[in-house]
Amino acid sequence: MLGLLSKIYGRFVANRNTEFDNGMRKSIKVTAPVISVGNIVTGGTGKTPMVQFIVRQLQLAGYSPAVILRGYRRNSRGLRVVHDGSEVVCSVAESGDEAMLHAISLNVPVIVCNHKVDAAVFAAGQINADVIIADDAFQHRALHRDADIVLVNHATYTDALIPKGHLREPVAALLRANVIVNTDTDIIFNYTWHHLGKSERTGVDLRDTTSNGSNNQNDDIWGEQVGKPLTKVIVVSAIANPLRFVNSVREQEVAVADAMLLPDHAKFTSAVVAKMIQVAKENSAEIVTTAKDAVKLIEHVAEFKSSDVNVFVLNLEFSDSEVLRNVMEVITSKINLFKQENNEDRSE
């Protein structure tokens, strides 16, 4: 039955792509170059750290980028500004975890909307972004993209279309990509430990007094960078590939006593937080979570502190590599081409 449903789904995807390829459906261009970061599977392949890497590189090059995304599992509707270029202007419940992570980590405009065309038009017209990074937009063909960066892993090439497998599109769709990055082989991750720290909302500071005083750019978000947890840990995660995160913790030579693996983008209610604290105390362990999960736990820091339970964030970023330099070369060339074409249009 799942095989049949996958064939029906595949036919729908093929027809839709053919309509865009033949011009029967139009892709809308906005007044700023659009860089898409996406994949062809459901779940995570490293889009979030790739978006953050690209944004930071563009900032270093003097651009003013904005990030647009759907805002999955948010409790708001329509277009919502998460960060207006100066500050965060909504809650994580209204934005979704990924959007809030971008907002507080990058300090750039972030807009969520189910229709990425609307978000891109707003970012270019109302916020005056000169480059737009569209998070998870490879299938959103109604929005014209000047470059498509697509992330894959080894499993991508042997998977099946949904619902039998995890593919959103056939592997042949990768022919539309400008750059394909295999996160299993092309990427080296840098890991840093942070003690879930100061929350402007509560004023609670959980930073460890043994901090090394690092000036890491995430210090003011999660708390100062610290060494590894001192004891065994409970891994808590609500991301698409939680087992990969568990393995990442183990690779840091940290003992994992237990794991609480929640559905992707799950909310951390007070009941869930209470359970986290209970499991940690039963195992005489500390808690470790992802940066994406940590944005939803900041409002609970008082509960952790009063229970004398430490929460650590294992933050990861892409390390500089030839592959990533190639990504930025492609992006830069596409931005320059956009500028050239638009200058020619205005001169005619």
Secondary structure, 3 states (H helix, E strand, C coil): CHHHHHHHHHHHHHHHHHHHHCCCCCCECCCCCEEEEECCECCCCCHHHHHHHHHHHHHHCCCCEEEEECCCCCCCCCCEEEECCCCECCCHHHHCHHHHHHHHHHCCCEEECCCHHHHHHHHHHCCCCCEEEEECCCCCCCECCCEEEEEECHHHHHCCECCCCCECCCHHHHHHCCEEEECCCCCCEEEEEEECCCCCCCCCCCCCCCCCCCCCCCHHHHCCEECCCCCCEEEEECCCCHHHHHHHHHHCCCCEEEEEECCCCCCCCHHHHHHHHHHHHHCCCEEEECHHHHHHHHHHHHHHHHCCCCEEEEEEEECCCHHHHHHHHHHHHHHHHHHHHHHHHHHC
